[in-house]
């Protein structure tokens, strides 16, 4: 699992996510509109209340609505296939051998 360490809400339902491996991805979650995500999609204030759940290394909103960090990082597909649209701002840090 690649944990999320920082989440910044952007315009048009994009999230800028910094992962523990040093990578930074901007991920479009505007397609999340149904069920528990309806309020997040419909309400700017709720969307901007996103925070990092450090225990699980993911992002969440009030009420415990969260997203899988491996899917957000692009390591796994969404249920049913596919992935979130994304822009990779910075790739992972290179590991240095000692």
Secondary structure as GFF3:
##gff-version 3
##sequence-region A 1 98
A	DSSP	beta_strand	4	9	.	.	.	ID=ss1
A	DSSP	three_ten_helix	11	13	.	.	.	ID=ss2
A	DSSP	beta_strand	14	19	.	.	.	ID=ss3
A	DSSP	beta_strand	24	28	.	.	.	ID=ss4
A	DSSP	three_ten_helix	35	37	.	.	.	ID=ss5
A	DSSP	alpha_helix	38	42	.	.	.	ID=ss6
A	DSSP	alpha_helix	44	48	.	.	.	ID=ss7
A	DSSP	beta_strand	51	53	.	.	.	ID=ss8
A	DSSP	beta_strand	58	61	.	.	.	ID=ss9
A	DSSP	beta_strand	65	67	.	.	.	ID=ss10
A	DSSP	alpha_helix	69	73	.	.	.	ID=ss11
A	DSSP	beta_strand	86	90	.	.	.	ID=ss12
###
